[in-house]
Amino acid sequence: GFLIPYFIMLIAEGMPLLYLELAVGQRMRQGSIGAWKIISPYLCGVGVASVIVSFFLSMYYNVINAWAFWYLFHSFQEPLPWATCPLNSNRTGYEEECEKTSTTQYFWYRQTLNISPSLEASGSVQWEQALCLTLAWLVVYLCILRGTESTGKLEQLSNPKTWISAATQIFFSLGLGFGSLIAFASYNEPSNNCERHAIIVSLINSTTSIFASIVTFSIYGFKATFNYESCISKVILLLMNAFDLEEGSLTADNLSEMKDYLMATHPQEYAQLSPQLKNCSLEAELDTAVQGTGLAFIIYSEAIKNMEVPQLYSVLYFVMLLMLGIGSMLGNTAAILTPLTDSRVIAARFPKEVISGVVCLINCVIGLIFTMEAGNYWFDIFNDYAATLSLLLIVLVETIAVCYIYGIRRFEKDLHTMIGRKPNWYWKVMWAFASPLLIISLFIFYLTDYILTGTLQYQAWDATQGQLVTKDYPGYALAVIGLLVAASTMCIPLGALVTFIRKRLKRESVPTVA
């Protein structure tokens, strides 16, 4: 159900918009702000919006690298710390919270995040996570110093969230709308074949994404089956001990019938035991999907602990995760730094090393919010609302600007000058009609889903139950969500308005000749 929208988004959005952004950056030789100002002074807000979105992303995304460092440092232990439950303070048994959930979830929510029960209970900064975040930003800064020149189910189709998720996956994985593609492409040779690169990168990106999803859901299916079978075994053991049943008389196949029989023949005893009997369901285990960071740090660690020589695979996995995360951070920071270094005012006063250092330091300090006990809840807020709606608006304006303000024919000539041929009908149809219409549809889907959802909610960790529970966002969190969306989206109309006022004032200040 997800793959159909995904491939439609890849063909109608991913490849065309990747080609468009690479071509714009390569032709204009500027970062996101400068490139769109060249196309039209009224579009200066598009570049600013991209920089703000990239800034928001950098604020929280490097926390993932901090968590990867944390897991990597713990990967050299025998056994792995997420393979078994720790002993309680009396050393008479295991921690109660860990016994109510899985060992991997306990290590993630309690020992890594030390998560609070709600967003309101903010707690204090976790110094271990703060040190890992500082290390992550130090690595990013050292990589920046090298310079960017050398960086080379089917009913789900009717669910708007599926299409929004597919578009978000395409936008995030390809980096559309963040300004990083324009920034990197500005360093290309003018004759670089950006069309070929757009096709190759899109296909490789999607292939690796699908391959990773196959591995991910295989592991998730294994975990759900394992949890379901463990639940069944615990219920069987509990019933056999409570009613003194014969060994082998109660199995997974006849469990439902035996529960009905025991309820009818021993109603009082069964009623007393009922609160301890879990309703085991494989579908419920599969529906309790782990999303976002949980996939990387809960699902995969669950698989790693069951492998031979788990320490080796743990080190390899989290080193790989760090390479991917740091690579993404270089793109995010490039989207911020390139417009700053393009500015004559800033570049003339400060060297690039100082500008880069200040940007990394500001992001690192603000990122300490995500290392607090309620930090993961703020992480989810930024991850869910800081970019999705903004990216839809940014890429919509980009396609309209190139096709109808700059002009599709003029853009064709630029591409012919750069790569030696004009774009074929597929690119022109996607840019001029299909992509904008699809983005507008997604925009409507997003707003409709937001309105129908009503009060926004989040998943909070309940230590007493050992599971996630749904809670409503408090008022101040809703205000932050509104500010995150408005901070970037409002840049586009405000940029056009400021440019219009400046031109109007400049025109009025010029004396007329009698």
BELVEN-V300552 format. One record per residue. RES is the residue in one letter. PHI is phi in whole degrees, -180 to 180 (none if undefined). Layout:
RES_PHI, RES_PHI
This chain:
G_none, F_-84, L_-67, I_-64, P_-61, Y_-62, F_-70, I_-63, M_-65, L_-63, I_-75, A_-90, E_-121, G_-56, M_-64, P_-62, L_-75, L_-64, Y_-61, L_-63, E_-68, L_-63, A_-67, V_-63, G_-64, Q_-68, R_-78, M_-85, R_60, Q_-138, G_-72, S_-62, I_-67, G_-65, A_-64, W_-76, K_-68, I_-66, I_-64, S_-163, P_-58, Y_-72, L_-99, C_-60, G_-67, V_-65, G_-65, V_-63, A_-60, S_-63, V_-65, I_-65, V_-61, S_-64, F_-65, F_-61, L_-63, S_-65, M_-59, Y_-109, Y_-67, N_-69, V_-63, I_-62, N_-65, A_-62, W_-65, A_-64, F_-61, W_-59, Y_-67, L_-62, F_-64, H_-91, S_-83, F_-100, Q_-97, E_-127, P_-77, L_-61, P_-64, W_-98, A_-90, T_-137, C_-78, P_-75, L_-73, N_-75, S_-63, N_-84, R_58, T_-107, G_-178, Y_-91, E_-57, E_-61, E_-62, C_-68, E_-68, K_-82, T_-130, S_-97, T_-64, T_-71, Q_-68, Y_-63, F_-63, W_-72, Y_-77, R_-99, Q_-85, T_-91, L_-86, N_46, I_-68, S_-82, P_-73, S_-159, L_-67, E_-66, A_-86, S_-67, G_72, S_-111, V_-70, Q_-86, W_-64, E_-63, Q_-69, A_-64, L_-67, C_-64, L_-66, T_-61, L_-62, A_-62, W_-70, L_-64, V_-63, V_-61, Y_-64, L_-64, C_-70, I_-64, L_-62, R_-69, G_97, T_-75, E_-64, S_-97, T_-88, G_-63, K_none, L_-82, E_-67, Q_-67, L_-65, S_-87, N_-91, P_-57, K_-63, T_-64, W_-69, I_-65, S_-64, A_-64, A_-65, T_-62, Q_-62, I_-64, F_-62, F_-71, S_-69, L_-92, G_79, L_-74, G_86, F_-82, G_91, S_-69, L_-65, I_-64, A_-63, F_-67, A_-66, S_-67, Y_-92, N_-69, E_-67, P_-57, S_-95, N_-62, N_-80, C_-71, E_-65, R_-63, H_-64, A_-63, I_-67, I_-64, V_-63, S_-61, L_-68, I_-64, N_-60, S_-69, T_-62, T_-67, S_-65, I_-67, F_-61, A_-64, S_-68, I_-62, V_-63, T_-61, F_-76, S_-65, I_-65, Y_-66, G_-64, F_-62, K_-63, A_-64, T_-65, F_-62, N_-65, Y_-65, E_-67, S_-66, C_-63, I_-61, S_-63, K_-66, V_-66, I_-61, L_-63, L_-65, L_-68, M_-65, N_-72, A_-71, F_-110, D_53, L_-84, E_-72, E_-62, G_88, S_-76, L_-120, T_-129, A_-64, D_-72, N_-106, L_-61, S_-63, E_-66, M_-69, K_-65, D_-64, Y_-65, L_-67, M_-67, A_-79, T_-90, H_-132, P_-61, Q_-70, E_-63, Y_-68, A_-64, Q_-67, L_-83, S_-53, P_-60, Q_-88, L_-88, K_-80, N_-88, C_-75, S_-147, L_-68, E_-63, A_-64, E_-64, L_-72, D_-75, T_-80, A_-74, V_-86, Q_-118, G_60, T_-64, G_-60, L_-60, A_-75, F_-107, I_-108, I_-65, Y_-70, S_-66, E_-64, A_-72, I_-62, K_-66, N_-96, M_-89, E_-71, V_51, P_-62, Q_-62, L_-64, Y_-69, S_-66, V_-62, L_-62, Y_-66, F_-76, V_-66, M_-60, L_-62, L_-66, M_-62, L_-65, G_-66, I_-68, G_-61, S_-65, M_-66, L_-64, G_-67, N_-63, T_-70, A_-63, A_-65, I_-86, L_-74, T_-60, P_-62, L_-69, T_-74, D_-71, S_-71, R_-65, V_-64, I_-75, A_-64, A_-74, R_-96, F_-130, P_-71, K_-62, E_-63, V_-71, I_-60, S_-63, G_-63, V_-66, V_-62, C_-65, L_-65, I_-60, N_-63, C_-66, V_-65, I_-65, G_-65, L_-61, I_-56, F_-81, T_-100, M_-77, E_-64, A_-97, G_-61, N_-67, Y_-69, W_-67, F_-58, D_-64, I_-61, F_-65, N_-67, D_-87, Y_-124, A_-76, A_-130, T_-56, L_-65, S_-63, L_-64, L_-59, L_-68, I_-63, V_-70, L_-64, V_-65, E_-61, T_-66, I_-64, A_-63, V_-70, C_-79, Y_-118, I_-104, Y_-70, G_104, I_-65, R_-69, R_-64, F_-66, E_-59, K_-64, D_-61, L_-66, H_-64, T_-67, M_-79, I_-112, G_89, R_-155, K_-86, P_-67, N_-78, W_-62, Y_-58, W_-63, K_-68, V_-66, M_-64, W_-64, A_-83, F_-128, A_-62, S_-62, P_-60, L_-65, L_-68, I_-65, I_-61, S_-62, L_-64, F_-61, I_-66, F_-55, Y_-62, L_-67, T_-63, D_-63, Y_-64, I_-68, L_-69, T_-66, G_79, T_-68, L_-70, Q_-128, Y_-142, Q_-97, A_-110, W_-87, D_-103, A_-67, T_-70, Q_-100, G_70, Q_-156, L_-83, V_-127, T_-91, K_-135, D_-82, Y_-67, P_-70, G_-60, Y_-68, A_-68, L_-64, A_-65, V_-64, I_-60, G_-61, L_-66, L_-61, V_-70, A_-70, A_-58, S_-96, T_-66, M_-72, C_-63, I_-68, P_-68, L_-66, G_-62, A_-66, L_-66, V_-62, T_-63, F_-62, I_-65, R_-61, K_-65, R_-65, L_-67, K_-66, R_-67, E_-73, S_-79, V_-77, P_-69, T_-82, V_-90, A_-69
